[in-house]
Amino acid sequence: MKTQKFTLIEREAFFKVYKQKCTYCSRLIESISYMELDHLIPQSEKQNLRKYIQDFALPDDFEISDYANIVLSCSPCNKRKNTKL
């Protein structure tokens, strides 16, 4: 599966919006170089997207790559979550 790429401006925006904190453990992430961006609904679940749209009352035009599906994460939390929902 192709990895989603983000520009530096996008990465800086996520870093600021999430106040430099990991979504999962609230740990402060000291710099953009240490942050990771995680898909709440993993990219590997794209084939089940219609089900998640219904289950979570998401907009009909919701996409895996939408900003609403991306959160700031520290590396340990992102690795622990992996492809889990």
Secondary structure per residue as TSV (DSSP state, phi and psi in degrees):
chain	resnum	aa	ss	phi	psi
A	1	M	-	360.0	137.4
A	2	K	-	-69.9	132.0
A	3	T	-	-80.4	135.9
A	4	Q	-	-73.7	131.0
A	5	K	-	-103.9	142.6
A	6	F	-	-122.7	143.4
A	7	T	-	-74.2	165.9
A	8	L	H	-61.0	-39.1
A	9	I	H	-62.2	-43.6
A	10	E	H	-63.1	-44.3
A	11	R	H	-62.6	-42.6
A	12	E	H	-62.0	-38.9
A	13	A	H	-64.0	-46.6
A	14	F	H	-59.8	-42.9
A	15	F	H	-58.7	-42.3
A	16	K	H	-75.0	-44.7
A	17	V	H	-59.2	-40.6
A	18	Y	T	-89.5	10.0
A	19	K	T	53.1	36.9
A	20	Q	T	63.7	20.3
A	21	K	B	-114.6	141.5
A	22	C	-	-65.0	134.0
A	23	T	T	-61.7	-33.2
A	24	Y	T	-89.5	-40.4
A	25	C	T	-117.6	-4.8
A	26	S	-	66.2	12.4
A	27	R	-	-67.7	139.9
A	28	L	B	-70.6	130.3
A	29	I	-	-100.6	117.4
A	30	E	-	-70.1	-29.1
A	31	S	S	-152.6	162.0
A	32	I	G	-58.9	-31.1
A	33	S	G	-67.5	-18.1
A	34	Y	G	-98.9	-6.5
A	35	M	-	-84.9	156.4
A	36	E	E	-130.2	152.0
A	37	L	E	-109.3	129.7
A	38	D	E	-119.2	141.7
A	39	H	E	-85.5	121.2
A	40	L	S	-58.5	-51.1
A	41	I	S	-93.3	111.1
A	42	P	-	-58.6	148.7
A	43	Q	G	-58.8	-29.2
A	44	S	G	-67.9	-12.7
A	45	E	G	-97.8	12.9
A	46	K	G	-55.0	-36.3
A	47	Q	G	-66.3	-19.5
A	48	N	G	-103.2	11.5
A	49	L	H	-57.3	-42.1
A	50	R	H	-56.1	-41.5
A	51	K	H	-63.0	-44.7
A	52	Y	H	-67.9	-35.7
A	53	I	H	-60.4	-42.8
A	54	Q	H	-71.1	-49.3
A	55	D	H	-61.3	-37.4
A	56	F	T	-104.4	9.8
A	57	A	T	52.4	46.3
A	58	L	-	-83.9	159.4
A	59	P	-	-60.5	147.2
A	60	D	T	-58.0	-28.2
A	61	D	T	-94.8	14.3
A	62	F	-	-59.7	138.5
A	63	E	-	-126.6	149.6
A	64	I	T	-55.3	-36.2
A	65	S	T	-85.2	0.6
A	66	D	S	-60.2	145.8
A	67	Y	G	-57.6	-31.2
A	68	A	G	-64.7	-15.9
A	69	N	G	-100.6	3.7
A	70	I	E	-113.2	133.0
A	71	V	E	-131.9	159.0
A	72	L	E	-79.3	137.7
A	73	S	E	-143.6	149.4
A	74	C	-	-82.5	160.6
A	75	S	H	-59.9	-46.9
A	76	P	H	-59.0	-42.0
A	77	C	H	-68.2	-40.8
A	78	N	H	-64.2	-40.2
A	79	K	H	-68.5	-37.6
A	80	R	H	-66.4	-41.7
A	81	K	H	-69.2	-43.5
A	82	N	T	52.2	-118.0
A	83	T	T	-104.3	16.9
A	84	K	-	-77.1	156.3
A	85	L	-	-92.9	360.0
